Amino acid sequence: MDISFESREIPIYREYYHQAKRVQESAECVVPDTDADIEKIAAVQSCVFLKSKDLSARGILITGELAACILYIRDGKNGISSLTVRQPFSIEFETEPPESETLAQVALFVQGTDVRLVNPRKISAGFEVEGELSCYRSEKLRIESMLPESTYGLHVRVEENTLTLPNAVCEKSMAINEQFSFPGGEAPTGLAAAQAELLVKDCQMIGTKVIIKGSAEVKIHAFAEAGEYPVESSFSSPFSQIVDVGADCMHLCSVRPEITGAYFDLVDTINGDKALDMELHAVLQLICAQEHSIRCITDAYSNLMPADLLYRTQEYRQIGEEKTLELKAEESVRLMEECRELLAVFPSLSRMTAEPGKLSVSVNLDLLIRNGEGELSSGRRTITLTQELDSGEFRIRRVRAANVSAKAEGETVNCAITLEICGQAVGKKEVSMVDGVILDEGSSYMQESIPTLTLVRAQGESLWSLAKKYHSSEEKILEMNENADQTKQMLLIPKCI
């Protein structure tokens, strides 16, 4: 005889796949005929764009584009020019055949860009990019199991668990078009490098809608009209988006922006000034989660006949609140030549790893200087910052250089770096529950052979195990014995159905 438990279920999203993969790409770029030869590479600024997420029979294919803006010192050391290298890439994740309703979210990181000079007219760039993929699908979560009306002498043990699980997974595309005026009447003649990032600052839920507020932070290096090296300018543009997630209860919400395209141009305004035109495209990936209390049957027995239990075990990944870590480092680096003047510092994030108990981020600092002879020169140094973490999995959502400063003293440059790392703790929890019971009616217990009352010495056994062994119940044992939950004492155990 098969016995199924009555249950109450709610819809959730379960992360059934998570993996990070790295691929390497290379590209070459040639200096235009109208530009001077390359004397030395001065700085590299890299970024990555997400283009598509495609489901196939083999898994999920992520495609994107890598871009590196390369600043170089011209032959003769009489100024700085720039080149841009672009390279498409793809990362294939081999998962179990994804279903049509599979929801995939991806995080992309540039894990390093190596640029070398092939000859005075050609540059070779090597990229390493990491893609971190999480796949979700809709499932039913059993939050309560109950005995049927006809119990057949069944007794069950119920345990409670608290799980924080996604109840909404979605995304929304967005675009920002903005024009920025340069401060102080500066009149740049060209763009050397431009980078943008989206910062999410607040999420609020009203009904089934999430209101996301943040800003697009833009940093550019532009050639001034009278200067021989690029000057840095920073701009900020606020944005807000409303996303209907379809769920009206939210304990926390995580938003992962991925930029899909960025376009910058210097334009003339109607009053004759120069301005920066920006067009930014991105996708906002949301995971909303709710805390659930579940009561499931973890063990059962019958006092009338033998019972075989049908178990189901499921592993869930619980997500925690996002938190921002601040990593700081001060380091003195030596150059190969005297630094008469430090002109600019170009930071770029390199290797990032989050292992159990440790977070590590490396930052490349490209230093543009004027050496002891008054000539333009450059040097690169790498600084690694580490932070101890609580045990468990920590997923990096965003890394940004919040502050970088440097001061030159002879051949030494004293650098100070502050990084902001936004991440999320992810915990695994395994839940085992009894799905059903198969009763063996042909081997029913002979009730007359079971003692009506049994005296036993409890030696560390739980009331549940004693009740199961002597055809009783925890409730009946407690009724007959004071302080029955204390071990190593004599207990009267009554037979019951």
N, C-alpha and C positions, 0 to 999 in steps of 0.2 A: 504494500500500500504506500503510495506516494503522498506526502503531506507538503503542501506549499504554504508559506507564511503570507499573511496579508501584509502589505507594505504601502508606504507613501513615498513617492519619488518627486524630484524637482529637476528641471533642466539645468545643465551646467556645460561648460566647455572644458575638456581635458586635454592637457598638453601630452600628446602621445609620442612626440619625436623632438629631440633637440640635439644639434650637432654644430660644431664650428669647423670650417675647413679653410685652408689657405692655398692660394695659387700664386704663381709668379708669372709676370708678363714683362716684355721688353719692347722698346720702340726706339727709333732713331729720328733725329731732326737735323736738318741742314740749315745753315745760316743763309738768309736771302742774299742775292747777289749785290743788293744795294747797301748791305751792312758790312761793317768791318769784321776782320777775323777775331777769333776768340783767343784772349790771352790766358784767362783763368776763370773757372766757375766760381761765382761768388756766393750764391744762395739758391736753395730749392724750396718751393712751396707746393705741396701736393694736396689733392682732394679726390674724392670718389663720389660718383653719382649712381643711384639705383635706376635702372631702366625698366626691368620687367621681372615678374615671377610667373613662371609657366609650369603647369602640372602636366606630366606625361606618364606613360605606363611605367617608366623606370624610376620616376621620382619627381623631384622639383628642380627646375633649372633657373638659376639667378643670372641675369645679365646686367652689365653696368659699363661705366666708362671711368677710366683713370685719367687724371690730368695733372701735369706738373708744369709750373711756371719756373723757368730757369733764368736766373739773373747772372750775367757774365761780364767780366771786365774786358773791355775792347783792347785789341792789339795796340800797343803804345801806351796803355794804362791811362788813357785820356777820358774815360767815362764808362758808364754802365749801359748795357742793352739787355733785352730779354727775349726769350723764346718760349713758346708753349708746346708741350708734347702731349698728345692725347692717344689713349690706347683702350680699345674695347676689351672686355674680359667676360668670362662666364664661369660659374661654379655650379657643378651638378651634384645634387644630394640624392643618393640612392636610398629611398625609403620604401616601405611597403607600399603597394599601389595606392596612391592617394585617391580618396573619394571625391566626388564632385563638390561636396560641401566642405572640403578641407580648407581651413584658413591658415595661411602661411604668413609669418612675420619674419623680417630679416633685418639684421644690423650689419653694417659694413664699416670696416676700419682699414685705413692704410697702415700697414705694419712696417713700412720702410720703403724709401726711395733712394736708389743708388745711381748717381749720375757721373759719367766719366767722359773725358774728352778723347774722341777717336782721332781727330785731326783738327787743325784750326778752323775748319768749316763744318764739322759734324760732331753731334753729341749723341751718346747712347744712354738711355734711361732704363733702369731695371726697377720694377715695382713688385712689392709683395702685398697682397690684399687678403683680408680675412672676412669671410661671410659667416655669420652666426644665424642659423635657421631654427625657428620654433614652429611646429605644426599643431593645430588645434582642431578638434571636431566636437560636435554636439553629442552629448550623452545624457542619460538619466542617472541621477544620484539617488540611491535609496537612503533616505534620512530616518526612516523608522520601520522596524519590523515587528509584527504582532502575531500572537498565536491565533489559529482559526478557532471557530466556535466549538468544534469537536476536537478536543485536545488529545484523546487516546492516551491519557496518562503522561502527556508530554510536560516537561519542565525545561525552561530555557534560561540561559544567562544572557543578560543584556548589558552591553558596554557602551559608553558614550565617548565620542570623539569630536573634536572641533577642527574643521578644515576651512582654510581660506582659499577658495577656488574661483576661477574665472566664471562669470555669468554673462559676459558680453565680450566678444572679440570682433573688432571691425577696423576700418580705416577710411580716411577721407583725403582726397587730393585738394591742394590749395595752391594759390599763386599770390605773390606780392610784387606789385609794381610801384617803384618809388624813385623819386629824384632828389638827390642830396646836393646842397650847396656847399662849396668849400669855404671853410672859415678864414677870416682875415684877408679876404680878397686874393687868395692864392690863385694862380693861373697855371695849372699843370698842362704840360704839352702832350703827355701820353701816359698810359697805364703800364706799370711794370708787373704788378701782381695784384690779384684780388681774391679774397676768400670770404665766405659767408657761412654762418651757422645759425640754426634755429634753437632758441632757448625757450622751454616751456616753464612758466613761472607759477601757474595756478590752474586748478581744475575744480569746477563746481558742478553739482548735479541738480537739475530742476526737472522733476518728472522723469522722463526717460531720456532727457537730453543732457549732454555734458558740454559745458562752456569752457573752452580752453583759451587761456590768455598767455601770451609770450611776446618775444621780440626776435627780430632778425638782426643779428650783429654782423656788421660788415667791416672788414679791415682791408685797406688798399695801400699800395706803395705806388706813388705817381712821380713822374719826372717833372721837377719844377722847371720853369722857363729858363732860369739862369743857373740852375744847379747841374752837377754832373753825376749825382747819385739820387735814388728815389727817396721821397719823403713820405712818411707814414701818416695816414688819416683814418679815423674811425667814425662810423655812423651806426645809428640804431633806428629801427622802425618797428613800432608795436603792431601786433596782430591779434585777432580773436577769431575763433571758429566755434560753431555750434554743431555737434554731432549727435544724432539720434542713435543711441546704442540699443534701444529696444528693451532694456531692463530698467525697472524703477527702483532698484535697491543697490547701493554701491558702498562697499566698505573702503575700497581704495581704487585708484585709477592710475595706470601707468601709460604715458604717452611717449612713443618713440618716433621722432621726426627723421625722415630720410630725404635728403635733397635729391631731386631727379634732374634738375637743370638749373644753371645759373649763368646769367648773361650781364656783362657790364660794358659800359661805353661812356666816353667823355663827350658831352654835347655842349653846344652854345645856347645860352638862354636868350630871351628876348632883350634883356638889358646888356648883353654882350659878355656876361661872365661865363665861366666854365662850371658845369655841374656833372655829377655822376648819375647816369641812368642805370637802374638795376631792375632786372626781371628775374624773379626767383620762383621756381616750381618745386613742390615737395609733396610728400605723402605723410600724413599723420597716422601712425599705427597705435590703436588703443587696446588695452586690456583692462577691463573693469572686473573687480573681484568682490565677492561677498563672503562673510564668515558664516559657516553653516554648522549647526550642532546636529550630529547624527547619532541615532540610537539603533544599534544593530545587534542581532542575535549572534553570539560568538560560540555558543556551545548548547547542546540539547541532549536530553535522554528521556526515555519512557520507562515508567514503572510497571508497564504491562507486557512489554515485549522488546526484544533487541531492536536497536535503531542504528541505521547507517546514515551518516551526515553528508550532505552535499555542500562542499565549501566553495566559496569564490573569493579570490584574493586579487586586489587591485592596488596598484601603486599610483599615488597622486603627487604632483608637484605643487607645493603651496608657495605662493608668492607673498613677499612682505612689502612693507612700505619702502618707497624709494628714499634713499638718503644720499647726501652729498658729503664726500670726504675732501678735506683740504690737505694737500701734501706740499710741504715746503722744503727747499734745499738751498743752501748757500755754498758755493764752490769757487775756488780760484783756479783758473785754467791758464796754462802758459802757451804763448804763441811762438812760432819759429823765428819771429822778427820783432823788432821794437814797434810798439803801437804809439805813434805820436797823437793820433786822434781816432776815437771810436765813432764811426759814422752811423752805423745801424746794426740792429740785432734782429735776425730772422729766426724765430723758434718754429720747430716742426715736430709733431709727435711721431715717435717711432714705435719701438716694441712695447706692447701692452699685454700683460698676462695677469689673470686672477686665478691663483691656485688656492686650494684649501689652506687657510691660515696666512696667506701672503698675497699682497698686491704689488705689482712692479710696473713702472712706466718709465720709458727712456725718452728723453727729449734731445733733439739735435739743435745746437745753437750755431747758426752761420753768422760769423762776425765780419762785417765790412769795415775796414780800417784804412787809415792813411799811415804808411810806415815811416821809418826814420828818414827816408829820402824824400818824403812828401808824395809818394806814389800810392795809387789805390792798390789794396791787397785784401786778402780775405783768409779766414781759417774756420774750420768746423771742429766743434767739440761736442761730446755726448755726455749728458748728465742723467743718471738713473736715480729715481725716487722710489722708495719702498714704504709699505705700510702693512702692519700686522692686521689680520682680519680674524673675526670670530670663525670658528670651524664651520664648515659647510660651503655650499656653492654660492658664489657672488658673481653676478652678471653685470658687466660694465655696460652702461647705457650711453654715457657721453663723457668725453675727456676734453678739457679746454685749458689753455694756458691763460689763467686769470691775470697774472702779472709776471712780467719779465723785465729785469733791470740789469744793467752792467756798467762797470766803471773800470777804465783802463789805467794801469800803473806800470809803465815800462813795457816789459814783455808779458805782464800778467794782467788778466782781465778778471775782476771779481764779479761773479754772476749770482743773482738771486732769482729763484723761480717759485711761483705759487701755482699749483694745479688744482682745478676743481674736477673731481671725479664723481659723477652721478651713477649710482648702481643700485642693485636690488638683490636682496638675499632670497634664495630659492631653497626651500627644504623639501625633502622627500618623505612621504609618510605612506606606509603600507597598511591597508585596511583589509582584514579577513573577516568574513561573515558567513553564517550558515544560510545557504540558499533554499534548502529543503531537507526533508527527512524521508527515508525509506524504512517503513516498519515491516518487520518480519512476523506476520500474523501466524504463520505455521509453527513458530517456536515461542509461543506466548509463555510467560513465566507462570509456574504453578504457585498461585497466591497463597495456598494453604501451607506451603513449605517455607514461606518467608516469615521470620519471627515478627510478631506484632511490635515488640519492643526489644531493642538491642542496646547493651551497655558496652561502650568502647572507650578506650583512652585515646584522646586526640593528641597526636604527636607531630604538631606542625602542619597537619592537613587542613585544608580549607573546608568550610562548611559545605561548599559546593561539591567538593570531591567526596566528602562523607555521605552527603545526601544521595549522590549518584551511586555510590557503592552499596548502600544499605536500603535502597528503594524508598527514599524519603524525600524531603524537600527542605530547603534552608528555612522557610517560614515555620514549619512544624518543629524543627530542631530548636529554633529560637523561642518558640512558645513553651517548650518543655524544660529548657535549661536557661538559668540566669548566667549572664556573662559567657554565653556560648561562643562568642567570637574570640575568647582567649584560648591559647593553645596549651597543650600538655595538661589536660584535665579530663576527668571522667565525664562522658556525655551519654544521656539517654536519647536514643534515636528511634522515633516511632515510624512504623511502616505507614505509607499513605499512597493514594492513587494520584 
